[in-house]
Amino acid sequence: MKWYEKPLVIILLLILFFPIGLFLMWKYTNWHRNVKVVLSIVLIFFGGYVVGTTTAQPVETASSVQEQAESDVEVEAEKKDAAKAEKEANEKQKEQEKAAEAALKAQQEAEAKADQAEADRQAQAQAAAEAAAAQAEADRQAQEQAAAQQQQQQAANQQQTTQNTELVYFTPKGKSYHSRQSCSTLNHSPEILSGTLQVAQSGGHGDPCDVCW
């Protein structure tokens, strides 16, 4: 008996490589036919199951790889969308910050202009008040000067009137004029003259009497 005709070798081949084992079982063994049929059916079903499993596994593996790839693509797309949204949000935030800074700057400039305008207005008001005060002081001084000049003019006019109308007394050789004829200094004068103050002064009697004046 050859080695591949031995039952033990055939059983091992049925387990390890059943197609050759089935061939050798049907050709060289004297087992009962029903046993051979049952073993053949079992091994054929088993072999079909193994082949189907082996064939389906690459399909399932390829499907898993495709699903993983699609999932990776979706994740990458989501990441890109998230990054894009974040970038847009950052840009929008920067634009809002720039707008806020511009608004704040405009407000500060407006406040500065308003402060400057208020300062200019106060300066103009102060200058106008000072000018008005200076003008009032100048007017007051002018009025005082005019009043003083008027008083001086009135005094001069009064003096001129007095010189032209007031009657005084004097002696022909005396240097003084007197306000009354009864002045004690005239008691010893043999001749007493009278006339206006202007006449007395023009005649050389320009000193007022120390007694009656």
Secondary structure, DSSP 8 states (H G I E B T S, - for coil): --GGGSHHHHHHHHHHSHHHHHHHHHHH----HHHHHHHHHHHHHHHHHHHHHHHHHHHHHHHHHHHHHHHHHHHHHHHHHHHHHHHHHHHHHHHHHHHHHHHHHHHHHHHHHHHHHHHHHHHHHHHHHHHHHHHHHHHHHHHHHHHHHHHHHHHHHHHHHHHHH-EEEE-SS-SEEBS-TT-GGGTT-S--EEEEHHHHHHTT--EE-TTT-
